[in-house]
Amino acid sequence: MKFYFDESGNFQLPPAGEHRVGIVIGIAIPDSDEAEVFGQFNAFLSKLPESSFKSGEPKGRLLDYAGRKALADMLVDLPGILLCPIMLDLTSLVGQTQADVPGLVSQKLMKLQSSCKYETFRNQIIELANDVRAISKQQAIRLAAWAKCISRTIQDSIILHSSAKHESSWNSLRFEIDSVEQTAGNREERVFRTMLPMWVSSWSHDEPFREIEGIHIPEHALVKNWNCDNGLDVGKMFKNNVHYVSSASSMGIQLADLTASLVRRSVMGIVNAVDLQNYGFMMTKTIGMPLRACGMFCLAPAEIKDVERRYHGLVDAINAARGSLARSYCKPLK
């Protein structure tokens, strides 16, 4: 099973009165459908104008109207592909104590190190806590969104790709992250590479990844390869399987970049009906109720009415597309 991740925009908190989200998107592609997915993606790229590329690489922000529509139409027809966007609502963090992600996480790490039996491990935790405390709020908030997206993509893929057709894809895993998202050798990279698996593992301990009774039996490849006594072993899933690669060499990351851009166009600034429709068609490749499907994620308490008001257009677009396409993964909300 292949997983690809990219982001769109930045994760700076907005000034008062302005709405802003941080966007990360995950894509899961089973091995059984990989050749068809990338074959169709290649055909799509071959028809784009030169203006859609930078240094030979397609960029979502450079797609014109026709390119965005063609992208949405292509996604609808791709077999097996799963899209998992995460939209971190930055507006709800303004003025909240939860915005101090570096401070809160470093405090938890310092509490953890005090219970470590071995001095070497304790010193490693202390070093990590100091690194986390030293990064900016923007960097730490961004990391939380990435961890949430990776966690969600794994969970949704477990559910969607549970059939016999996709079972063999769980014999091996590969997670690809754009190496440009981290500046090699700096503190953020060290925190990113360490905290991502730690955060996802911690969340999976509190809320274990769900498996389907009667399908995920001990003989199923997912269970056989990645389970332990307490359920799915996230550490084992990540070990030697997370790769930081150039987007120029990864078609999966390029596809994630394009889809993340479609999400951003549908939620930021002046949004037109056509881009919302493109977004809705793309999101037929998600699972879950519409509000969950769009990946709404808050780090601070938020009034549900405020959340629904800010994102009702996205929910309506998802519901409309699901109702109009028989091959959507989910039926529309009645």
C-alpha positions, 0 to 999 in steps of 0.5 A: 500500500502506498501513501503520499502526503503534501500540504497547501498554504501555511499554518500561521494564525490569522489576524482577528476577524479573518478566517484561515485553515491549514491544509494537508492531504493524504492519498492511499493507493493500493498496489493492485490499482497503482498502474492504472492510477498513474497511467491516467495521471500521466495522460492528464499531465500530458494535456496540461499547458506549459503554464501548469508546470514549474521546472518540469513539475506540475503545480496545483497553484498553476492550474487554470480553470480547465486544468482544475476541472480536468483534475476533478474529472480524472479523480472521479474515474481513478480506481481504488484511490483514497483521498484524505484531506485535513483542514486545521481550523486556525481561526478557532486557535486565535487567543486560545492556550491550545495555540501554544503547541510547542509549550504543551507538547514539550511539557508532556515530554518532560513528564514522560522522561521522568518515568524513563528507566534508562538514562540514554532514553531519558536524555533523548526525550529531554533533547526532543522536548527542548527541540519542540519548545524551540520551534515556532507555534506555526511549525508545531501546529503544522506538525499536528496537522500532518500527524492527524492527516497521516493517522486518518489516511491509515484508518480510512485505508484500513476500512476502504481497502479491506476487500480481497482485491486489495488484501495483498497490498497490505504485505508492504507499506510505503509512506512518501513525504515531500522532502522540501517540507523539511529543511535538511538538518535543521531543528524542525526536521529533527522534530518532524521525523521524531514526533510524527510517528510518536504522535500517531502512535500515541493517538492510536494507543488512546483510540486504536485503529478500527478493524472490520470484524469478520474481514480482518481475521488473523490470516488477513495480510493487514493483521498478519503483517502489522498487528501485535497483541494490542492491535495494529503496531504503528511503530512497525508500520512506520519502521523503514517505511517512511521516505522523504523524497523530492516531489519531482521524483514522486508522482504520488506527491505531485498528485497530492499537491494538485488535490491539496490545491483544489481543497484550498481553492474551495475554502479560502478567499472568494470561492466560485461555484465551479471550484466547489463543484470540482471539489465535490467531485474530487471528494467522492473519493473520501469516506465518512459523513460529509463534515468528517470527509472534508477533514475538519480538525480543531485543536481548541474547543470550537462552537459546532455552529461556527464550524458548520457555518464556515464549512457548510458550502463544502459539505453541500458540495460533497453531498451533491457530488455523492448524489450525482455519481453512482460510483461515489464511495459513500451515499449522500446524507439524507 
